[in-house]
Amino acid sequence: MKFFFSLKSLFIGYFLLVYPNIYLAQKLPLWEEGLHAIKTRDHQEKVQIIHFFATWCAPCMVELPVFDSLSIRFPNNKLELTFICLDLKNSNMLGKKISKLNLPGKTYYLEPKQQNLSLIHLDWKGNLPASIIYLPKIQNPKLIEGSKNFNFYSQIIHL
């Protein structure tokens, strides 16, 4: 009987060593400071894209590789990407899904409540995917709704 338990412990230890993300997945950090940061944002020399998506949204998932291309094309000192996940529930499984996406920027969770959405941009009704783009020296951000391609974002950024 002792042999069985030690073999079982050995197997579990090996499994955790080989597949550490199975049990160590964490929830996404909440985007509390982001709501305040949008209202008090300094006009930086960077283009800032805040992209809102959900893992259950097919157009959102199709559009995400565009941001990989943008991060490769435009240097970090000129472009800052932030991803906000609006899934219905923040869970360890969501954190695991998001980490597999390997997004080229910080990723946060925001509960998809109407009062949160109206704080972000007055014209946004919650359609996904959506992006808010802050351009240097331009006070009002651009709201982009719907799935767009690399050329669309490149023309807006025009660095």
KEVODO-813764 format. One line per field, with one value per atom (N, C-alpha, C): residue in one letter; atom name; x negated, y, z negated. Coordinates in nm, 3 decimals, decimal comma. Atoms other than C-alpha are relative to their C-alpha. Example, Ala and Ser with C-alpha at 12.3 -4.5 7.8 and 13.67 -1.06 7.14 Angstrom:
vovex A  A  A  S  S  S
kolmi N  CA  C  N  CA  C
px -0,089  -1,230  -0,090  0,082  -1,367  0,077
py -0,119  -0,450  0,120  -0,119  -0,106  0,109
pz 0,000  -0,780  0,000  0,006  -0,714  -0,073
***
This chain:
vovex M  M  M  K  K  K  F  F  F  F  F  F  F  F  F  S  S  S  L  L  L  K  K  K  S  S  S  L  L  L  F  F  F  I  I  I  G  G  G  Y  Y  Y  F  F  F  L  L  L  L  L  L  V  V  V  Y  Y  Y  P  P  P  N  N  N  I  I  I  Y  Y  Y  L  L  L  A  A  A  Q  Q  Q  K  K  K  L  L  L  P  P  P  L  L  L  W  W  W  E  E  E  E  E  E  G  G  G  L  L  L  H  H  H  A  A  A  I  I  I  K  K  K  T  T  T  R  R  R  D  D  D  H  H  H  Q  Q  Q  E  E  E  K  K  K  V  V  V  Q  Q  Q  I  I  I  I  I  I  H  H  H  F  F  F  F  F  F  A  A  A  T  T  T  W  W  W  C  C  C  A  A  A  P  P  P  C  C  C  M  M  M  V  V  V  E  E  E  L  L  L  P  P  P  V  V  V  F  F  F  D  D  D  S  S  S  L  L  L  S  S  S  I  I  I  R  R  R  F  F  F  P  P  P  N  N  N  N  N  N  K  K  K  L  L  L  E  E  E  L  L  L  T  T  T  F  F  F  I  I  I  C  C  C  L  L  L  D  D  D  L  L  L  K  K  K  N  N  N  S  S  S  N  N  N  M  M  M  L  L  L  G  G  G  K  K  K  K  K  K  I  I  I  S  S  S  K  K  K  L  L  L  N  N  N  L  L  L  P  P  P  G  G  G  K  K  K  T  T  T  Y  Y  Y  Y  Y  Y  L  L  L  E  E  E  P  P  P  K  K  K  Q  Q  Q  Q  Q  Q  N  N  N  L  L  L  S  S  S  L  L  L  I  I  I  H  H  H  L  L  L  D  D  D  W  W  W  K  K  K  G  G  G  N  N  N  L  L  L  P  P  P  A  A  A  S  S  S  I  I  I  I  I  I  Y  Y  Y  L  L  L  P  P  P  K  K  K  I  I  I  Q  Q  Q  N  N  N  P  P  P  K  K  K  L  L  L  I  I  I  E  E  E  G  G  G  S  S  S  K  K  K  N  N  N  F  F  F  N  N  N  F  F  F  Y  Y  Y  S  S  S  Q  Q  Q  I  I  I  I  I  I  H  H  H  L  L  L
kolmi N  CA  C  N  CA  C  N  CA  C  N  CA  C  N  CA  C  N  CA  C  N  CA  C  N  CA  C  N  CA  C  N  CA  C  N  CA  C  N  CA  C  N  CA  C  N  CA  C  N  CA  C  N  CA  C  N  CA  C  N  CA  C  N  CA  C  N  CA  C  N  CA  C  N  CA  C  N  CA  C  N  CA  C  N  CA  C  N  CA  C  N  CA  C  N  CA  C  N  CA  C  N  CA  C  N  CA  C  N  CA  C  N  CA  C  N  CA  C  N  CA  C  N  CA  C  N  CA  C  N  CA  C  N  CA  C  N  CA  C  N  CA  C  N  CA  C  N  CA  C  N  CA  C  N  CA  C  N  CA  C  N  CA  C  N  CA  C  N  CA  C  N  CA  C  N  CA  C  N  CA  C  N  CA  C  N  CA  C  N  CA  C  N  CA  C  N  CA  C  N  CA  C  N  CA  C  N  CA  C  N  CA  C  N  CA  C  N  CA  C  N  CA  C  N  CA  C  N  CA  C  N  CA  C  N  CA  C  N  CA  C  N  CA  C  N  CA  C  N  CA  C  N  CA  C  N  CA  C  N  CA  C  N  CA  C  N  CA  C  N  CA  C  N  CA  C  N  CA  C  N  CA  C  N  CA  C  N  CA  C  N  CA  C  N  CA  C  N  CA  C  N  CA  C  N  CA  C  N  CA  C  N  CA  C  N  CA  C  N  CA  C  N  CA  C  N  CA  C  N  CA  C  N  CA  C  N  CA  C  N  CA  C  N  CA  C  N  CA  C  N  CA  C  N  CA  C  N  CA  C  N  CA  C  N  CA  C  N  CA  C  N  CA  C  N  CA  C  N  CA  C  N  CA  C  N  CA  C  N  CA  C  N  CA  C  N  CA  C  N  CA  C  N  CA  C  N  CA  C  N  CA  C  N  CA  C  N  CA  C  N  CA  C  N  CA  C  N  CA  C  N  CA  C  N  CA  C  N  CA  C  N  CA  C  N  CA  C  N  CA  C  N  CA  C  N  CA  C  N  CA  C  N  CA  C  N  CA  C  N  CA  C  N  CA  C  N  CA  C  N  CA  C  N  CA  C  N  CA  C  N  CA  C  N  CA  C  N  CA  C  N  CA  C  N  CA  C  N  CA  C  N  CA  C  N  CA  C  N  CA  C  N  CA  C  N  CA  C  N  CA  C  N  CA  C  N  CA  C  N  CA  C  N  CA  C  N  CA  C  N  CA  C  N  CA  C
px -0,081  0,000  -0,087  0,088  -0,284  -0,064  0,060  -0,441  0,096  -0,100  -0,115  0,007  -0,007  -0,101  -0,125  0,123  -0,464  -0,007  -0,005  -0,417  0,098  -0,100  -0,106  -0,058  0,062  -0,293  -0,106  0,103  -0,579  0,063  -0,070  -0,338  0,055  -0,057  -0,161  -0,111  0,113  -0,495  -0,057  0,050  -0,617  0,098  -0,102  -0,287  -0,005  0,008  -0,312  -0,129  0,126  -0,674  0,006  -0,008  -0,599  0,109  -0,113  -0,265  0,034  -0,024  -0,293  0,121  -0,111  -0,024  0,136  -0,128  0,248  0,062  -0,053  0,284  -0,039  0,048  0,106  0,061  -0,065  0,331  0,066  -0,056  0,446  0,103  -0,096  0,729  -0,075  0,058  0,659  0,009  -0,012  0,581  0,116  -0,112  0,873  -0,052  0,041  0,859  0,064  -0,059  0,958  -0,069  0,073  0,682  0,015  -0,014  0,742  0,115  -0,115  1,082  -0,037  0,044  0,926  -0,107  0,110  0,621  0,052  -0,056  0,838  0,042  -0,049  0,990  -0,113  0,108  0,658  -0,126  0,115  0,430  -0,075  0,085  0,138  -0,013  0,017  0,088  -0,145  0,133  -0,212  -0,044  0,053  -0,432  0,027  -0,031  -0,312  0,143  -0,136  -0,011  0,039  -0,047  0,192  0,129  -0,119  0,440  0,048  -0,064  0,675  0,104  -0,085  0,842  0,089  -0,099  1,160  0,046  -0,034  1,238  0,058  -0,045  1,390  -0,041  0,045  1,275  0,114  -0,115  1,628  0,039  -0,033  1,638  -0,091  0,080  1,523  -0,071  0,072  1,446  -0,115  0,106  1,243  -0,124  0,112  1,029  -0,070  0,058  0,977  -0,086  0,071  0,860  -0,129  0,115  0,603  -0,137  0,132  0,314  -0,039  0,031  0,340  -0,089  0,077  0,200  -0,142  0,135  -0,095  -0,077  0,064  -0,172  -0,031  0,024  -0,135  -0,118  0,110  -0,371  -0,135  0,124  -0,631  -0,035  0,022  -0,588  -0,038  0,023  -0,586  -0,078  0,083  -0,852  0,076  -0,063  -0,759  0,002  0,001  -0,858  0,099  -0,100  -0,595  0,142  -0,131  -0,308  0,012  -0,029  -0,156  0,134  -0,120  0,098  0,047  -0,062  0,338  0,124  -0,113  0,594  0,091  -0,099  0,914  0,097  -0,089  1,104  0,133  -0,135  1,479  0,080  -0,074  1,567  0,096  -0,104  1,864  -0,053  0,051  1,655  -0,153  0,145  1,293  -0,032  0,030  1,161  -0,142  0,133  0,842  -0,006  -0,003  0,948  -0,014  0,014  0,982  -0,146  0,142  0,632  -0,086  0,075  0,503  0,020  -0,028  0,676  -0,077  0,064  0,539  -0,152  0,145  0,183  -0,043  0,033  0,192  0,002  -0,007  0,279  -0,130  0,128  -0,055  0,014  -0,028  0,077  -0,117  0,117  -0,183  0,025  -0,025  -0,079  0,059  -0,061  0,070  0,145  -0,137  0,399  0,070  -0,078  0,669  0,141  -0,141  1,024  0,086  -0,099  1,319  0,136  -0,133  1,662  0,088  -0,077  1,895  0,133  -0,120  2,141  0,014  -0,024  2,301  -0,067  0,063  2,171  -0,150  0,141  1,814  -0,023  0,017  1,859  0,018  -0,025  2,000  -0,112  0,114  1,697  -0,114  0,112  1,464  0,013  -0,025  1,617  0,151  -0,145  1,956  0,075  -0,066  2,031  0,001  0,012  1,944  0,120  -0,118  2,244  -0,034  0,043  2,042  -0,021  0,025  2,004  -0,146  0,135  1,703  -0,032  0,112  1,433  0,008  0,004  1,364  -0,139  0,129  1,054  0,017  0,010  0,988  -0,145  0,134  0,691  -0,028  0,048  0,509  -0,120  0,110  0,289  -0,072  0,074  0,013  0,056  -0,041  0,122  0,142  -0,141  0,485  0,082  -0,069  0,721  0,105  -0,109  1,017  -0,043  0,038  0,960  0,096  -0,083  1,087  0,057  -0,066  1,340  0,016  -0,009  1,314  0,081  -0,081  1,587  -0,001  0,002  1,584  -0,142  0,128  1,305  -0,065  0,074  1,039  -0,130  0,124  0,723  -0,123  0,127  0,357  -0,007  0,008  0,382  0,087  -0,090  0,676  -0,068  0,066  0,488  -0,126  0,123  0,163  0,031  -0,036  0,337  0,041  -0,037  0,483  -0,122  0,118  0,156  -0,096  0,089  -0,049  -0,122  0,125  -0,375  -0,109
py -0,119  0,000  0,127  -0,115  0,243  0,024  -0,012  0,172  0,070  -0,061  0,271  0,152  -0,142  0,607  0,075  -0,067  0,689  0,008  -0,003  0,598  0,107  -0,102  0,817  0,139  -0,130  1,108  0,034  -0,020  1,063  0,041  -0,032  1,069  0,143  -0,136  1,385  0,104  -0,093  1,557  0,017  -0,005  1,467  0,078  -0,066  1,585  0,152  -0,143  1,924  0,061  -0,049  1,958  0,019  -0,004  1,885  0,097  -0,085  2,072  0,097  -0,086  2,353  0,091  -0,094  2,574  -0,063  0,066  2,315  0,047  -0,037  2,402  0,140  -0,130  2,735  0,117  -0,108  2,934  0,095  -0,101  3,258  0,083  -0,094  3,499  0,119  -0,122  3,808  0,112  -0,115  4,126  0,090  -0,089  4,368  0,131  -0,125  4,684  0,118  -0,109  4,921  0,132  -0,125  5,175  0,051  -0,040  5,179  0,094  -0,089  5,341  0,143  -0,133  5,630  0,055  -0,044  5,641  0,056  -0,052  5,695  0,145  -0,136  6,009  0,099  -0,090  6,151  -0,020  0,035  6,039  0,124  -0,105  6,263  -0,024  0,014  6,331  -0,038  0,055  6,110  0,013  0,005  6,081  -0,134  0,133  5,722  -0,006  0,039  5,587  -0,109  0,100  5,392  -0,061  0,073  5,126  -0,084  0,082  4,983  -0,083  0,090  4,681  -0,083  0,073  4,526  -0,122  0,124  4,163  -0,098  0,112  3,842  -0,129  0,126  3,485  -0,074  0,066  3,377  0,069  -0,082  3,639  -0,040  0,047  3,485  0,113  -0,109  3,819  0,056  -0,047  3,921  -0,087  0,093  3,611  0,003  -0,010  3,648  0,126  -0,127  4,008  0,005  -0,011  3,945  -0,010  0,003  3,847  0,133  -0,133  4,197  0,078  -0,073  4,333  -0,055  0,055  4,094  0,067  -0,064  4,238  0,146  -0,141  4,595  0,014  -0,009  4,527  -0,028  0,027  4,392  0,118  -0,109  4,677  0,133  -0,128  4,967  -0,025  0,022  4,998  0,031  -0,017  4,983  0,144  -0,138  5,343  0,088  -0,075  5,451  -0,055  0,064  5,207  -0,076  0,071  5,082  -0,072  0,081  4,798  -0,049  0,051  4,711  -0,077  0,086  4,431  -0,014  0,010  4,427  -0,110  0,113  4,100  0,024  -0,022  4,133  -0,130  0,126  3,766  0,014  -0,010  3,701  -0,026  0,036  3,559  -0,007  0,007  3,605  -0,126  0,127  3,259  -0,043  0,056  3,055  -0,051  0,050  2,896  0,115  -0,116  3,240  0,045  -0,038  3,330  -0,093  0,099  3,009  0,022  -0,027  3,082  0,122  -0,125  3,434  -0,016  0,018  3,327  -0,077  0,073  3,085  0,090  -0,092  3,377  0,079  -0,071  3,542  0,139  -0,133  3,893  0,095  -0,089  4,168  0,126  -0,114  4,393  -0,051  0,039  4,396  -0,039  0,048  4,211  0,009  -0,017  4,290  -0,053  0,040  4,187  0,116  -0,100  4,424  -0,066  0,058  4,309  0,075  -0,066  4,376  0,056  -0,068  4,602  0,131  -0,122  4,898  0,122  -0,118  5,148  0,003  0,003  5,033  0,046  -0,031  5,066  0,149  -0,142  5,418  0,089  -0,076  5,534  0,003  0,014  5,423  0,098  -0,091  5,612  0,020  -0,028  5,783  -0,062  0,053  5,653  -0,152  0,145  5,291  -0,068  0,073  5,062  -0,141  0,132  4,751  -0,101  0,093  4,599  -0,044  0,057  4,371  -0,054  -0,064  4,385  0,151  -0,147  4,750  0,044  -0,056  4,963  0,149  -0,144  5,307  0,035  -0,037  5,475  0,144  -0,132  5,767  0,032  -0,044  5,954  0,115  -0,109  6,190  0,136  -0,140  6,551  0,017  -0,011  6,474  -0,033  0,013  6,520  -0,111  0,098  6,304  -0,133  0,131  5,931  -0,045  0,057  5,741  -0,131  0,126  5,466  -0,078  0,088  5,177  -0,122  0,117  4,913  -0,096  0,103  4,587  -0,045  0,059  4,370  0,075  -0,074  4,557  -0,074  0,067  4,456  0,088  -0,069  4,557  0,134  -0,125  4,820  0,109  -0,098  4,991  0,066  -0,055  5,031  0,077  -0,069  5,129  0,139  -0,132  5,414  0,097  -0,086  5,547  0,042  -0,029  5,521  0,093  -0,073  5,662  0,059  -0,044  5,677  0,021
pz 0,000  0,000  0,000  0,005  -0,085  0,137  -0,133  0,252  0,097  -0,086  0,426  -0,023  0,030  0,244  0,043  -0,042  0,312  0,152  -0,145  0,678  0,048  -0,033  0,692  -0,022  0,030  0,528  0,103  -0,102  0,771  0,133  -0,125  1,066  -0,004  0,012  0,941  0,004  -0,003  0,879  0,140  -0,138  1,228  0,089  -0,080  1,381  -0,021  0,029  1,206  0,053  -0,052  1,312  0,152  -0,146  1,678  0,047  -0,038  1,692  -0,113  0,116  1,435  0,015  -0,018  1,590  -0,024  0,022  1,533  -0,131  0,131  1,165  -0,043  0,043  1,147  0,077  -0,074  1,381  -0,098  0,089  1,223  0,074  -0,057  1,275  0,059  -0,056  1,483  -0,103  0,090  1,288  0,044  -0,030  1,266  0,055  -0,065  1,473  -0,072  0,079  1,193  0,029  -0,020  1,241  0,142  -0,139  1,615  0,025  -0,016  1,586  -0,039  0,043  1,396  0,095  -0,087  1,624  0,132  -0,125  1,931  -0,015  0,022  1,783  -0,027  0,039  1,659  0,083  -0,083  1,940  0,046  -0,055  2,024  0,150  -0,145  2,391  0,027  -0,018  2,443  0,145  -0,137  2,745  0,064  -0,049  2,785  0,051  -0,036  2,965  -0,100  0,095  2,712  0,054  -0,043  2,820  -0,118  0,103  2,559  0,073  -0,079  2,713  -0,091  0,078  2,571  0,079  -0,068  2,653  -0,101  0,084  2,519  0,069  -0,060  2,570  0,068  -0,065  2,670  0,130  -0,118  2,949  0,116  -0,114  3,280  0,074  -0,067  3,455  -0,085  0,090  3,149  0,013  -0,005  3,166  0,136  -0,135  3,542  0,011  -0,011  3,496  -0,084  0,091  3,218  0,069  -0,067  3,456  0,066  -0,055  3,607  -0,097  0,100  3,281  -0,013  -0,006  3,299  0,113  -0,115  3,642  -0,029  0,034  3,514  -0,096  0,098  3,223  0,066  -0,073  3,467  0,090  -0,096  3,717  -0,067  0,068  3,468  -0,129  0,120  3,195  -0,129  0,131  2,825  -0,049  0,046  2,768  0,075  -0,077  3,023  -0,015  0,007  2,954  -0,131  0,125  2,630  0,017  -0,014  2,640  -0,137  0,121  2,358  0,043  -0,034  2,379  -0,121  0,107  2,174  0,039  -0,025  2,157  -0,070  0,053  2,109  -0,005  0,017  2,058  -0,118  0,101  1,834  -0,141  0,132  1,550  0,004  0,013  1,443  -0,080  0,067  1,357  0,032  -0,029  1,351  0,144  -0,138  1,680  0,100  -0,088  1,838  0,003  0,006  1,719  0,082  -0,078  1,875  0,150  -0,143  2,210  0,048  -0,040  2,219  0,007  -0,003  2,134  0,125  -0,123  2,430  0,123  -0,114  2,661  0,018  -0,005  2,576  0,064  -0,054  2,639  -0,023  0,009  2,703  -0,083  0,088  2,414  -0,130  0,126  2,067  0,023  -0,013  2,027  -0,135  0,122  1,772  0,022  -0,004  1,689  -0,045  0,039  1,675  0,005  0,002  1,569  0,100  -0,107  1,865  -0,049  0,048  1,683  0,076  -0,077  1,860  -0,062  0,062  1,603  0,025  -0,034  1,674  0,143  -0,142  2,050  0,027  -0,025  2,037  -0,055  0,050  1,835  0,100  -0,093  2,112  0,117  -0,112  2,404  0,010  0,001  2,421  0,117  -0,119  2,771  0,007  -0,008  2,699  -0,066  0,049  2,659  -0,046  0,047  2,572  0,111  -0,111  2,921  -0,003  -0,002  2,952  0,138  0,066  3,064  0,012  -0,003  2,992  -0,045  0,039  2,959  -0,022  0,020  2,821  0,031  -0,043  2,984  -0,041  0,039  2,826  0,086  -0,084  3,070  -0,069  0,064  2,956  0,039  -0,017  2,913  0,053  -0,039  3,001  -0,124  0,128  2,710  -0,001  0,001  2,810  0,060  -0,053  2,850  0,110  -0,106  3,153  -0,049  0,033  3,089  0,129  -0,116  3,335  -0,043  0,032  3,327  0,118  -0,104  3,519  0,029  -0,033  3,646  0,116  -0,102  3,846  0,032  -0,041  4,030  -0,028  0,025  4,007  0,072  -0,077  4,282  -0,060  0,062  4,112  -0,120  0,119  3,783  0,037  -0,043  3,960  0,052  -0,053  4,141  -0,111  0,111  3,817  -0,081  0,081  3,631  0,075  -0,091  3,926  -0,070  0,065  3,733  0,101
***
